[in-house]
């Protein structure tokens, strides 16, 4: 106690540094201060000051490192607790830190990792203890040779504990993330873990052509086709009687009158009433008296070439099949239509083809097309029906001729198709007339060396005939 009081008095009077000298008591005893004693004590004083500052520096660095490790571990614990709560795991947060075993402390300050403080414990009760326990071994490493160092060390410990407690409390107050963020984070982790990412759909490839590489895999189902003139397309018997009587009274063709009505767009079972029929007949009789052709008469009615072409073509078709077939249907008149073709001097048919017609194997559409061309051009030559034609039109495809659904025309109007397929020639006129047939009689194939669109297309091996197929 006397020595501590003497130390305090010297600190107060500015002579604290003399106490580091072993002979400092000599001054208290009244010993005279000489030059010999002053120099050694000054040297020892400087050494003591240097040691003191070195000790304080080492202690401060040690405590700062311990406090930083404590803050980092606290933040890591709060992050781990948030992730555990997000993943649905439960942790025991009520166990006090005193029951956990103390971790081994490495003497190096930078590698020390103190035990994390519990999340629910109050910061004031546990925060100071954790840094002091973690920093105690490191403080033992640095030599403390003065009470002032102890005072400074305790002050640094308290400041570090206060900072650690503040940071830990802030981390606890922050708490877990909102529920929406937790759900989003959980979903993203689940997708990343199971690779549940949406896959891009490949662009659809264009479909291949129907006949690409087709051989025997192509099957053509040819069955008996229905009547091309169902009841909805047939004429009413009363209208047919009025049409025929008015045409006879005005000395005009009933087929031409019906062609005019259809070309004007009058459809249905009765395209016009009795007065309308008289008006059309009057117009046609006036043009007929002037000696005009049917096409010129149609053109004079509307001044439209397309109208004249269609009306004239329809009149040839109606005249070819007959009025009874338009009222009762073509199938009902198939036998009579076949006999008409066989007895028509304008139709030239080879012997095998005549046998095909007599046996009833030729479709009524083909018979109507033959009679239509005969009425349009005044002459038609049929070179092939069923007999004499090969089985396959191309590899794997049976020809329509075998089923009686096609005819080859080798001449029209007394002119052979061979060598007369130039633009504007007789062959082009025949193809165009075939394309003017009504929809129920329109062919599916009109093949020659000319391609006029629609069902008309060219093939090189059709240089000597026109193929009309259904």
C-alpha positions as CSV (number, residue, x, y, z in Angstrom):
1,X,0.0,0.0,0.0
2,X,2.7,2.5,0.7
3,X,4.3,1.8,-2.6
4,X,0.9,2.2,-4.4
5,X,0.3,5.6,-2.7
6,X,3.7,6.7,-3.6
7,X,3.0,5.7,-7.2
8,X,-0.2,7.8,-7.2
9,X,1.5,10.8,-5.8
10,X,4.2,10.7,-8.4
11,X,1.6,10.3,-11.1
12,X,-0.2,13.4,-9.8
13,X,3.1,15.4,-9.6
14,X,4.3,14.4,-13.0
15,X,6.9,11.9,-11.9
16,X,5.2,8.6,-12.6
17,X,7.9,7.4,-14.9
18,X,10.5,7.3,-12.2
19,X,8.7,4.3,-10.6
20,X,9.9,2.1,-13.4
21,X,13.4,2.6,-12.0
22,X,14.4,0.1,-9.3
23,X,16.2,2.9,-7.5
24,X,13.3,5.3,-7.5
25,X,13.0,5.0,-3.8
26,X,16.2,6.8,-3.5
27,X,14.4,10.1,-4.4
28,X,11.8,9.5,-1.7
29,X,14.6,8.9,0.8
30,X,16.0,12.3,-0.1
31,X,19.0,11.0,-2.1
32,X,20.6,13.6,-4.3
33,X,20.0,13.4,-8.0
34,X,23.2,13.5,-10.0
35,X,24.2,13.3,-13.6
36,X,25.3,9.6,-13.3
37,X,21.9,8.6,-12.0
38,X,19.8,10.7,-14.4
39,X,21.1,9.1,-17.7
40,X,20.4,5.4,-16.8
41,X,17.0,6.3,-15.5
42,X,16.2,8.2,-18.7
43,X,17.2,5.2,-20.8
44,X,15.2,2.8,-18.7
45,X,12.3,5.2,-18.8
46,X,12.3,5.2,-22.6
47,X,12.4,1.4,-22.6
48,X,9.5,1.2,-20.2
49,X,7.4,3.6,-22.3
50,X,8.1,1.6,-25.4
51,X,7.1,-1.7,-23.7
52,X,4.0,-0.1,-22.3
53,X,2.8,1.1,-25.7
54,X,3.7,-2.2,-27.4
55,X,1.7,-4.0,-24.8
56,X,-1.3,-1.7,-25.2
57,X,-1.1,-2.1,-29.0
58,X,-0.9,-5.9,-28.9
59,X,-3.8,-6.0,-26.4
60,X,-5.9,-3.7,-28.4
61,X,-5.3,-5.6,-31.6
62,X,-6.2,-8.9,-29.9
63,X,-9.4,-7.5,-28.5
64,X,-10.4,-5.9,-31.8
65,X,-9.9,-9.2,-33.6
66,X,-11.9,-11.0,-31.0
67,X,-14.7,-8.5,-31.2
68,X,-14.7,-8.7,-35.1
69,X,-14.9,-12.5,-34.9
70,X,-17.8,-12.2,-32.4
71,X,-19.7,-9.9,-34.8
72,X,-19.1,-12.1,-37.8
73,X,-20.2,-15.2,-36.0
74,X,-23.3,-13.5,-34.8
75,X,-24.2,-12.4,-38.3
76,X,-23.5,-15.9,-39.6
77,X,-25.7,-17.4,-37.0
78,X,-28.6,-15.0,-37.8
79,X,-28.2,-15.9,-41.5
80,X,-28.2,-19.6,-40.8
81,X,-31.2,-19.2,-38.5
82,X,-33.1,-17.4,-41.3
83,X,-32.3,-20.1,-43.9
84,X,-33.3,-22.9,-41.4
85,X,-36.6,-21.2,-40.9
86,X,-37.1,-20.8,-44.6
87,X,-36.4,-24.5,-45.3
88,X,-38.8,-25.6,-42.7
89,X,-36.1,-26.9,-40.2
90,X,-36.4,-26.3,-36.5
91,X,-33.6,-25.3,-34.2
92,X,-33.4,-25.3,-30.4
93,X,-33.1,-21.6,-29.6
94,X,-33.9,-21.9,-25.9
95,X,-30.6,-23.7,-24.9
96,X,-28.4,-21.2,-23.1
97,X,-24.8,-20.7,-24.3
98,X,-23.4,-21.8,-21.0
99,X,-24.4,-25.4,-21.7
100,X,-22.6,-25.6,-25.0
101,X,-19.0,-26.8,-24.9
102,X,-16.4,-24.0,-25.4
103,X,-14.5,-24.3,-28.7
104,X,-10.8,-24.7,-28.8
105,X,-9.1,-21.3,-29.2
106,X,-6.2,-20.8,-31.5
107,X,-3.6,-18.5,-30.0
108,X,-3.5,-16.6,-33.3
109,X,-6.0,-13.6,-33.1
110,X,-7.1,-13.7,-36.8
111,X,-8.2,-17.4,-36.6
112,X,-10.1,-17.4,-33.3
113,X,-13.8,-18.3,-33.6
114,X,-15.8,-17.9,-30.4
115,X,-19.0,-19.7,-29.8
116,X,-22.1,-17.9,-31.2
117,X,-24.5,-16.3,-28.8
118,X,-28.1,-17.6,-28.6
119,X,-30.6,-15.6,-30.7
120,X,-33.2,-15.2,-28.0
121,X,-30.9,-14.3,-25.0
122,X,-30.8,-10.6,-24.0
123,X,-27.7,-8.9,-25.4
124,X,-26.8,-7.2,-22.1
125,X,-26.5,-10.5,-20.2
126,X,-24.4,-12.6,-22.6
127,X,-22.7,-10.2,-25.0
128,X,-19.9,-9.1,-22.6
129,X,-19.1,-12.6,-21.5
130,X,-18.5,-14.0,-25.0
131,X,-15.8,-11.6,-26.0
132,X,-14.0,-11.8,-22.6
133,X,-13.9,-15.6,-22.9
134,X,-12.6,-15.5,-26.4
135,X,-10.1,-12.8,-25.7
136,X,-8.7,-14.1,-22.5
137,X,-6.3,-16.6,-24.1
138,X,-5.1,-14.0,-26.5
139,X,-4.6,-11.5,-23.8
140,X,-2.4,-14.0,-22.0
141,X,-0.1,-14.1,-24.9
142,X,0.9,-10.4,-24.6
143,X,2.9,-9.7,-21.4
144,X,1.2,-7.1,-19.1
145,X,3.8,-5.4,-16.9
146,X,1.8,-2.5,-15.5
147,X,-1.5,-1.7,-13.8
148,X,-2.1,1.0,-16.5
149,X,-2.1,-1.8,-19.1
150,X,-4.8,-3.7,-17.0
151,X,-6.9,-0.6,-16.8
152,X,-6.6,0.0,-20.6
153,X,-7.3,-3.7,-21.3
154,X,-10.4,-3.7,-19.3
155,X,-11.6,-0.6,-21.0
156,X,-11.0,-2.1,-24.5
157,X,-12.8,-5.3,-23.4
158,X,-15.9,-3.3,-22.3
159,X,-15.9,-1.3,-25.6
160,X,-15.6,-4.4,-27.7
161,X,-18.3,-6.1,-25.7
162,X,-20.6,-3.0,-26.2
163,X,-20.0,-3.0,-29.9
164,X,-20.5,-6.7,-30.2
165,X,-23.7,-6.5,-28.2
166,X,-25.0,-3.7,-30.4
167,X,-24.3,-5.5,-33.6
168,X,-25.8,-8.7,-32.3
169,X,-28.9,-6.9,-31.1
170,X,-29.3,-5.2,-34.5
171,X,-29.0,-8.5,-36.2
172,X,-31.7,-10.0,-33.9
173,X,-34.0,-7.0,-34.3
174,X,-33.7,-7.4,-38.1
175,X,-35.4,-10.8,-37.8
176,X,-36.2,-13.1,-40.7
177,X,-37.2,-11.9,-44.2
178,X,-40.8,-11.4,-45.2
179,X,-42.9,-14.5,-46.0
180,X,-43.0,-13.7,-49.7
181,X,-39.3,-13.5,-50.0
182,X,-38.9,-16.7,-48.0
183,X,-41.3,-18.5,-50.3
184,X,-39.5,-17.1,-53.4
185,X,-36.1,-18.2,-52.1
186,X,-37.4,-21.6,-51.2
187,X,-38.9,-22.1,-54.7
188,X,-35.7,-21.0,-56.4
189,X,-33.6,-23.3,-54.3
190,X,-36.0,-26.2,-55.1
191,X,-35.8,-25.5,-58.8
192,X,-32.1,-25.3,-58.7
193,X,-31.8,-28.5,-56.8
194,X,-34.2,-30.5,-58.9
195,X,-33.5,-28.7,-62.2
196,X,-37.2,-27.9,-62.8
197,X,-36.5,-25.2,-65.4
198,X,-38.9,-24.9,-68.3
199,X,-37.7,-26.5,-71.6
200,X,-37.9,-24.7,-74.8
201,X,-40.2,-26.3,-77.4
202,X,-38.6,-27.1,-80.7
203,X,-40.1,-25.3,-83.7
204,X,-42.6,-27.5,-85.6
205,X,-41.3,-28.9,-88.8
206,X,-43.2,-28.3,-92.0
207,X,-45.3,-31.3,-93.1
208,X,-43.8,-33.5,-95.8
209,X,-45.5,-33.7,-99.2
210,X,-48.2,-36.4,-99.3
211,X,-46.6,-38.3,-102.1
212,X,-42.9,-38.0,-101.0
213,X,-41.4,-41.4,-101.4
214,X,-44.8,-43.0,-101.8
215,X,-44.9,-46.4,-103.4
216,X,-47.1,-49.2,-102.3
217,X,-48.0,-47.4,-99.1
218,X,-50.5,-45.2,-100.9
219,X,-53.9,-46.7,-101.0
220,X,-56.6,-45.1,-103.2
221,X,-60.1,-46.1,-102.1
222,X,-62.4,-45.9,-105.2
223,X,-66.0,-46.5,-104.4
224,X,-69.3,-45.9,-106.2
225,X,-69.7,-42.2,-106.2
226,X,-73.0,-40.6,-105.3
227,X,-75.3,-38.8,-107.8
228,X,-73.6,-35.5,-108.8
229,X,-77.0,-33.9,-108.9
230,X,-78.6,-34.4,-105.5
231,X,-82.2,-33.3,-104.9
232,X,-81.0,-29.8,-103.8
233,X,-79.5,-29.3,-107.3
234,X,-82.4,-30.6,-109.3
235,X,-85.1,-28.5,-111.0
236,X,-88.7,-28.6,-110.0
237,X,-90.9,-30.4,-112.5
238,X,-93.3,-27.4,-112.7
239,X,-90.4,-25.0,-113.5
240,X,-89.1,-27.5,-116.1
241,X,-92.6,-27.6,-117.8
242,X,-92.8,-23.8,-117.9
243,X,-89.2,-23.5,-119.2
244,X,-89.9,-26.0,-122.0
245,X,-93.3,-24.4,-123.0
246,X,-92.0,-20.8,-123.1
247,X,-88.9,-21.8,-125.1
248,X,-91.1,-23.7,-127.6
249,X,-93.4,-20.7,-127.9
250,X,-90.6,-18.2,-128.6
251,X,-88.6,-20.6,-130.8
252,X,-85.5,-20.6,-128.6
253,X,-83.5,-23.3,-126.9
254,X,-84.6,-24.1,-123.3
255,X,-80.9,-25.0,-122.5
256,X,-79.8,-21.5,-123.6
257,X,-82.5,-19.9,-121.5
258,X,-81.4,-22.0,-118.4
259,X,-77.8,-21.1,-119.1
260,X,-78.6,-17.4,-119.1
261,X,-80.4,-17.7,-115.7
262,X,-77.6,-19.6,-114.1
263,X,-74.9,-17.3,-115.5
264,X,-76.8,-14.3,-114.0
265,X,-76.7,-16.0,-110.6
266,X,-80.3,-17.3,-110.4
267,X,-79.8,-20.6,-108.5
268,X,-82.2,-23.0,-106.8
269,X,-84.8,-25.4,-108.0
270,X,-86.8,-22.6,-109.8
271,X,-84.4,-19.9,-111.0
272,X,-87.3,-17.7,-112.4
273,X,-91.0,-17.4,-112.4
274,X,-93.2,-17.6,-115.5
275,X,-92.9,-13.9,-116.4
276,X,-89.1,-14.0,-115.9
277,X,-88.9,-16.9,-118.3
278,X,-90.9,-14.9,-120.9
279,X,-88.5,-11.9,-120.6
280,X,-85.4,-14.1,-121.2
281,X,-87.1,-15.9,-124.1
282,X,-88.0,-12.5,-125.7
283,X,-84.4,-11.3,-125.5
284,X,-83.0,-14.5,-127.0
285,X,-85.6,-14.6,-129.8
286,X,-84.8,-11.0,-130.8
287,X,-81.1,-11.8,-131.1
288,X,-81.7,-15.1,-132.9
289,X,-83.7,-13.4,-135.6
290,X,-80.7,-11.4,-136.5
291,X,-78.7,-14.6,-137.2
292,X,-76.3,-14.2,-134.4
293,X,-74.4,-17.2,-132.9
294,X,-75.2,-18.4,-129.3
295,X,-72.1,-16.9,-127.9
296,X,-72.8,-13.5,-129.6
297,X,-76.4,-13.6,-128.3
298,X,-75.1,-14.1,-124.8
299,X,-72.6,-11.3,-125.2
300,X,-75.3,-8.9,-126.4
301,X,-77.2,-9.5,-123.2
302,X,-74.5,-8.3,-120.8
303,X,-71.5,-7.1,-122.9
304,X,-69.4,-9.4,-120.8
305,X,-67.2,-12.1,-122.4
306,X,-67.0,-14.2,-119.2
307,X,-70.7,-14.2,-118.9
308,X,-71.1,-15.2,-122.6
309,X,-68.5,-18.1,-122.1
310,X,-70.3,-19.4,-119.0
311,X,-73.8,-19.2,-120.4
312,X,-72.8,-20.9,-123.6
313,X,-70.9,-23.7,-121.9
314,X,-73.8,-24.3,-119.5
315,X,-76.3,-24.5,-122.4
316,X,-74.1,-27.2,-124.1
317,X,-74.0,-29.2,-120.8
318,X,-77.8,-28.9,-120.2
319,X,-78.5,-29.9,-123.8
320,X,-76.1,-32.8,-123.6
321,X,-77.6,-34.5,-120.5
322,X,-81.2,-33.6,-121.2
323,X,-83.9,-31.9,-119.2
324,X,-85.2,-35.1,-117.6
325,X,-81.7,-35.7,-116.0
326,X,-81.8,-32.2,-114.6
327,X,-85.1,-32.9,-112.9
328,X,-84.6,-36.5,-111.7
329,X,-80.8,-36.7,-111.4
330,X,-78.0,-37.9,-113.6
331,X,-77.9,-41.4,-112.1
332,X,-81.5,-42.0,-112.9
333,X,-80.7,-41.4,-116.6
334,X,-77.3,-43.2,-116.7
335,X,-78.5,-45.9,-119.0
336,X,-80.3,-43.6,-121.4
337,X,-77.3,-41.2,-121.4
338,X,-75.0,-44.2,-122.3
339,X,-77.2,-45.1,-125.1
340,X,-77.2,-41.5,-126.3
341,X,-73.4,-41.4,-126.4
342,X,-73.3,-44.7,-128.3
343,X,-75.8,-43.6,-130.8
344,X,-74.5,-40.0,-131.2
345,X,-72.7,-39.7,-134.6
346,X,-70.6,-36.8,-133.2
347,X,-68.9,-39.2,-130.7
348,X,-66.2,-41.5,-132.1
349,X,-65.4,-44.3,-129.6
350,X,-63.1,-47.3,-130.1
351,X,-64.6,-50.8,-129.8
352,X,-63.3,-51.6,-126.3
353,X,-64.7,-48.3,-125.0
354,X,-68.1,-49.0,-126.5
355,X,-68.1,-52.3,-124.7
356,X,-67.3,-50.5,-121.4
357,X,-70.2,-48.2,-121.9
358,X,-72.6,-51.0,-122.7
359,X,-71.6,-52.9,-119.6
360,X,-72.3,-49.9,-117.4
361,X,-68.8,-49.7,-116.0
362,X,-68.3,-46.0,-117.1
363,X,-69.3,-43.4,-114.6
364,X,-72.2,-41.1,-115.5
365,X,-69.8,-38.1,-115.1
366,X,-67.6,-39.3,-117.9
367,X,-70.6,-39.9,-120.1
368,X,-71.9,-36.4,-119.5
369,X,-68.4,-34.9,-120.3
370,X,-68.2,-36.8,-123.6
371,X,-71.6,-35.6,-124.6
372,X,-70.8,-32.1,-123.5
373,X,-67.7,-31.9,-125.7
374,X,-69.6,-33.4,-128.6
375,X,-72.3,-30.7,-128.3
376,X,-69.7,-27.9,-127.8
377,X,-67.3,-28.8,-130.8
378,X,-69.6,-30.9,-133.0
379,X,-67.2,-33.9,-132.8
380,X,-65.2,-35.7,-130.1
381,X,-62.9,-38.8,-130.3
382,X,-62.5,-41.0,-127.3
383,X,-59.3,-43.0,-127.4
384,X,-59.4,-44.8,-124.1
385,X,-61.9,-45.5,-121.3
386,X,-61.3,-48.7,-119.3
387,X,-60.3,-51.4,-121.9
388,X,-56.7,-51.0,-123.1
389,X,-55.4,-48.9,-120.3
390,X,-52.7,-50.1,-117.9
391,X,-53.4,-50.8,-114.3
392,X,-51.1,-48.2,-112.6
393,X,-51.0,-44.5,-113.5
394,X,-47.7,-44.3,-111.6
395,X,-45.9,-46.7,-109.2
396,X,-48.3,-47.6,-106.5
397,X,-51.3,-45.6,-107.8
398,X,-54.1,-47.4,-109.7
399,X,-55.4,-45.4,-112.6
400,X,-58.8,-43.8,-112.5
401,X,-59.5,-45.4,-115.9
402,X,-59.7,-48.8,-114.2
403,X,-62.7,-47.6,-112.2
404,X,-64.5,-46.0,-115.2
405,X,-63.8,-42.5,-113.8
406,X,-61.6,-41.2,-116.7
407,X,-61.6,-40.7,-120.5
408,X,-58.8,-39.8,-122.9
409,X,-59.8,-37.4,-125.7
410,X,-57.6,-37.6,-128.8
411,X,-59.5,-35.2,-131.0
412,X,-62.2,-32.4,-130.8
413,X,-64.0,-30.7,-133.6
414,X,-62.3,-33.1,-136.0
415,X,-58.8,-31.8,-135.1
416,X,-56.3,-34.1,-133.5
417,X,-54.8,-33.1,-130.2
418,X,-51.4,-34.2,-131.3
419,X,-49.5,-31.2,-132.7
420,X,-52.3,-28.8,-131.8
421,X,-51.6,-27.9,-128.2
422,X,-50.4,-24.4,-128.9
423,X,-51.8,-21.4,-127.0
424,X,-55.2,-20.4,-128.4
425,X,-55.5,-23.7,-130.3
426,X,-58.2,-26.2,-130.3
427,X,-56.8,-28.1,-127.3
428,X,-56.8,-24.9,-125.1
429,X,-60.4,-24.3,-126.1
430,X,-61.4,-27.8,-125.1
431,X,-59.6,-27.5,-121.7
432,X,-61.2,-24.1,-121.0
433,X,-64.7,-25.5,-121.8
434,X,-64.1,-28.4,-119.4
435,X,-63.2,-25.9,-116.7
436,X,-66.6,-24.1,-117.3
437,X,-68.7,-27.1,-116.3
438,X,-70.9,-26.7,-113.2
439,X,-69.2,-27.5,-109.8
440,X,-71.0,-30.9,-109.6
441,X,-69.5,-32.0,-112.9
442,X,-66.1,-30.3,-112.6
443,X,-63.3,-32.9,-113.3
444,X,-60.6,-33.5,-110.7
445,X,-57.9,-33.9,-113.4
446,X,-57.6,-32.2,-116.8
447,X,-54.1,-33.2,-118.1
448,X,-52.5,-32.1,-121.3
449,X,-49.4,-30.1,-122.3
450,X,-51.2,-27.0,-121.0
451,X,-51.6,-25.8,-117.4
452,X,-54.5,-23.4,-117.0
453,X,-54.9,-23.6,-113.3
454,X,-57.3,-25.4,-111.0
455,X,-57.5,-29.1,-112.0
456,X,-55.7,-28.4,-115.2
457,X,-52.0,-29.2,-115.2
458,X,-49.4,-30.3,-117.8
459,X,-47.6,-33.7,-118.2
460,X,-45.1,-34.4,-121.0
461,X,-46.6,-37.8,-121.8
462,X,-50.0,-36.3,-122.6
463,X,-48.9,-34.8,-125.9
464,X,-51.5,-36.8,-127.9
465,X,-54.6,-36.6,-125.7
466,X,-56.5,-34.8,-123.0
467,X,-57.0,-36.8,-119.8
468,X,-60.4,-36.0,-118.1
469,X,-60.5,-37.7,-114.7
470,X,-62.9,-37.7,-111.8
